[in-house]
Amino acid sequence: MKRIVFIALVAAAASLTLPAAAWAHAALLQTTPVASRIVNTPPKQVLLRYSEPVEPRFAVVSVTNAAGEKQTAGAPSRSPANADTLVIPLKKLAEGWYLVYWRVISVDGHPVRGAFTFAVGPNAGPAPQFVIPSTSETAATPRLVTARWVAFLSLMAAIGLFILRIVVARPVVARVPGTRLRSVTIAFGVASSIALLAIPVYLLLSTAEFALRSFWSFGALFPLIRVSAFGRSWRDLELVLALFVGAAAVAIWLDRPERRQRSIAGVIALVGAVGAAAAALLVPGLAGHAAQTSPRGLSLAFDWFHLVAGSVWLGGLIGLVVLAATLPPRRRVAGLAVCVPRFSNVAFASVIVLIAAGTGSAVQHMPTLASFWQTSYGKALLVKIGLLAAALLLASVNLLRTVPRFKASTARPELGVSAASLLRRLVTGESLLVTGAVLAAAVLTSLPPPSKALASVGGARAHVGPGAVNKVVTQNGYKLAIRVSPNRAAVPNSFQVAISRGGKPVRNANVTVDFAMLDMEMGQQAYHLSETAPGTYGHAAPALVMVGHWGLSFQVEPPGQKPFTVLLVDKANG
């Protein structure tokens, strides 16, 4: 156990030396041509610069004219000058307006979509009403969630079963003659086999989903696995898991539980298996939200400890069910009397770690208390917490009722029979609840965490949209008439604010507006509003690049007066 903690601390320290990600998802930071602008010279290519490198083979970028005709001359490629930029070659463009629609996959495996327009002049004419494809997508599809659940469940069960077999239940053989641990070993082998199969299946399903290809297109999918950070991480997980299974099999083969002392070869195999298990539980964090959350080292440490504790608890519960069902009837009570108190101590420590790590992770990912019931991520987290709380309730009954009965069964054998019966029911229910919590976790890790910008929503002056916005608010004695038209995602929008005080327009103010996506963590955009009429400030920009909720923060600096900020929560539809 000390070695596991040491490995986790080393991993966390190493990750602290790596740069923390600024955003959890790929955000479009810059476009060439500039969105919603008119250029006089037809561009030969479109450049899209993101907040992180995106894999061109997963990118879908279409450029169409007003008639819906495609104008791309080739597939997206990575810019040799900037790894964060995609290059899309174009045909020779005529005068008129064009729609650019893009879909990319973030480093953590979440798809992100958006769109914008530009025009070729000088006589481009008015912007047409383009038919824009959906700009919302999720990785939490039933197929992907199920595959991810099976992969995590079998991985955690295999590691927990190994710990139960090689550490917790080992003394049973020496203390209770006629008992064996073969059934637990078989359960470990089954869980390991399922994990070794489920991980590549999930990886292929995810890659097919991201690349918009069939699952059976193996010839096209296998090369894509190697070129994406997500694919390489899950491939590494499969390799590390195979190392763990091999080392664990050797450790079990060398182990002689009837002997109190382990052989030197057995200790070496055990250390290798525990190290491989620790590494295997670190990889999911490197491929998911934890590696994209700042501070990265702390986030990875929370994720790793959470998985370690959950694995020991889940695998141990499954192992206890198997052990209680397969021990010889005459030896069952005596065997459980040895194993149950030992596992209770381990499980208690695991639960403490699980709660502490889960709480730390939730604090990092949930910007507000309301995020728990206002976001899909928060709702999935509440379901997971509820299932774990129910499992903890059963575990507490087990600890307070079953363990004392087993300890007293040496003097009063009749208590052992009832304790074994109660144990079977409680542990079975506990196992099912923890399994359900892993399913909730599979949904949770398939959803984008809430945006940190939600922390400021409590100070919003108004909630507006969908549809055109025409809202009057007051702040610090000023009246602001805010207009957003047409308030639609992926099209140029006009943002205007008329500022007055005491019935008089406020002239020569410095006004900017920040745009923060509230449904997922993305980069913020900011635009300066020019004074177009006395006290009226405006700007046109395709700032609402995605469907969803946006925080519009108007920052006003009146001449010679104290600056102030007005926040609106806006819902933009496609």
Rosetta blueprint (number, residue, H / E / L):
1 M L
2 K H
3 R H
4 I H
5 V H
6 F H
7 I H
8 A H
9 L H
10 V H
11 A H
12 A H
13 A H
14 A H
15 S H
16 L H
17 T L
18 L L
19 P L
20 A L
21 A L
22 A L
23 W L
24 A L
25 H L
26 A L
27 A L
28 L E
29 L E
30 Q E
31 T E
32 T E
33 P L
34 V L
35 A L
36 S L
37 R L
38 I E
39 V E
40 N L
41 T L
42 P L
43 P L
44 K L
45 Q E
46 V E
47 L E
48 L E
49 R E
50 Y E
51 S L
52 E L
53 P L
54 V L
55 E L
56 P H
57 R H
58 F H
59 A L
60 V E
61 V E
62 S E
63 V E
64 T E
65 N E
66 A L
67 A L
68 G L
69 E L
70 K E
71 Q L
72 T E
73 A L
74 G L
75 A L
76 P L
77 S E
78 R E
79 S L
80 P L
81 A L
82 N L
83 A L
84 D L
85 T E
86 L E
87 V E
88 I E
89 P E
90 L E
91 K L
92 K L
93 L L
94 A L
95 E L
96 G E
97 W E
98 Y E
99 L E
100 V E
101 Y E
102 W E
103 R E
104 V E
105 I E
106 S L
107 V L
108 D L
109 G L
110 H L
111 P E
112 V E
113 R E
114 G E
115 A E
116 F E
117 T E
118 F E
119 A E
120 V E
121 G L
122 P L
123 N L
124 A L
125 G L
126 P L
127 A L
128 P L
129 Q L
130 F L
131 V L
132 I L
133 P L
134 S L
135 T L
136 S L
137 E L
138 T L
139 A L
140 A L
141 T L
142 P H
143 R H
144 L H
145 V H
146 T H
147 A H
148 R H
149 W H
150 V H
151 A H
152 F H
153 L H
154 S H
155 L H
156 M H
157 A H
158 A H
159 I H
160 G H
161 L H
162 F H
163 I H
164 L H
165 R H
166 I H
167 V H
168 V H
169 A L
170 R L
171 P H
172 V H
173 V H
174 A H
175 R H
176 V L
177 P L
178 G L
179 T L
180 R L
181 L L
182 R H
183 S H
184 V H
185 T H
186 I H
187 A H
188 F H
189 G H
190 V H
191 A H
192 S H
193 S H
194 I H
195 A H
196 L H
197 L H
198 A H
199 I H
200 P H
201 V H
202 Y H
203 L H
204 L H
205 L H
206 S H
207 T H
208 A H
209 E H
210 F H
211 A H
212 L L
213 R L
214 S L
215 F L
216 W L
217 S L
218 F H
219 G H
220 A H
221 L H
222 F H
223 P H
224 L H
225 I H
226 R H
227 V H
228 S L
229 A H
230 F H
231 G H
232 R H
233 S H
234 W H
235 R H
236 D H
237 L H
238 E H
239 L H
240 V H
241 L H
242 A H
243 L H
244 F H
245 V H
246 G H
247 A H
248 A H
249 A H
250 V H
251 A H
252 I H
253 W H
254 L H
255 D L
256 R L
257 P L
258 E L
259 R L
260 R L
261 Q L
262 R L
263 S L
264 I H
265 A H
266 G H
267 V H
268 I H
269 A H
270 L H
271 V H
272 G H
273 A H
274 V H
275 G H
276 A H
277 A H
278 A H
279 A H
280 A H
281 L H
282 L H
283 V H
284 P H
285 G H
286 L H
287 A L
288 G L
289 H L
290 A H
291 A H
292 Q H
293 T L
294 S L
295 P L
296 R H
297 G H
298 L H
299 S H
300 L H
301 A H
302 F H
303 D H
304 W H
305 F H
306 H H
307 L H
308 V H
309 A H
310 G H
311 S H
312 V H
313 W H
314 L H
315 G H
316 G H
317 L H
318 I H
319 G H
320 L H
321 V H
322 V H
323 L H
324 A H
325 A H
326 T H
327 L L
328 P L
329 P H
330 R H
331 R H
332 R H
333 V H
334 A H
335 G H
336 L H
337 A H
338 V H
339 C H
340 V H
341 P H
342 R H
343 F H
344 S H
345 N H
346 V H
347 A H
348 F H
349 A H
350 S H
351 V H
352 I H
353 V H
354 L H
355 I H
356 A H
357 A H
358 G H
359 T H
360 G H
361 S H
362 A H
363 V H
364 Q H
365 H H
366 M L
367 P L
368 T L
369 L L
370 A L
371 S H
372 F H
373 W H
374 Q H
375 T L
376 S H
377 Y H
378 G H
379 K H
380 A H
381 L H
382 L H
383 V H
384 K H
385 I H
386 G H
387 L H
388 L H
389 A H
390 A H
391 A H
392 L H
393 L H
394 L H
395 A H
396 S H
397 V H
398 N H
399 L H
400 L H
401 R H
402 T H
403 V H
404 P H
405 R H
406 F H
407 K H
408 A H
409 S L
410 T L
411 A L
412 R L
413 P H
414 E H
415 L H
416 G H
417 V H
418 S H
419 A H
420 A H
421 S H
422 L H
423 L H
424 R H
425 R H
426 L H
427 V H
428 T H
429 G H
430 E H
431 S H
432 L H
433 L H
434 V H
435 T H
436 G H
437 A H
438 V H
439 L H
440 A H
441 A H
442 A H
443 V H
444 L H
445 T L
446 S L
447 L L
448 P L
449 P L
450 P L
451 S L
452 K H
453 A H
454 L H
455 A H
456 S H
457 V H
458 G H
459 G H
460 A L
461 R L
462 A E
463 H E
464 V E
465 G L
466 P L
467 G L
468 A L
469 V E
470 N E
471 K E
472 V E
473 V E
474 T E
475 Q E
476 N L
477 G L
478 Y E
479 K E
480 L E
481 A E
482 I E
483 R E
484 V E
485 S E
486 P L
487 N L
488 R E
489 A L
490 A L
491 V L
492 P L
493 N E
494 S E
495 F E
496 Q E
497 V E
498 A E
499 I E
500 S E
501 R E
502 G L
503 G L
504 K E
505 P E
506 V L
507 R L
508 N L
509 A L
510 N E
511 V E
512 T E
513 V E
514 D E
515 F E
516 A E
517 M E
518 L L
519 D L
520 M L
521 E L
522 M L
523 G L
524 Q L
525 Q E
526 A E
527 Y E
528 H E
529 L E
530 S E
531 E E
532 T E
533 A E
534 P L
535 G L
536 T E
537 Y E
538 G E
539 H E
540 A E
541 A E
542 P L
543 A L
544 L L
545 V L
546 M L
547 V L
548 G E
549 H E
550 W E
551 G E
552 L E
553 S E
554 F E
555 Q E
556 V E
557 E E
558 P L
559 P L
560 G L
561 Q L
562 K L
563 P L
564 F E
565 T E
566 V E
567 L E
568 L E
569 V E
570 D E
571 K E
572 A E
573 N E
574 G L
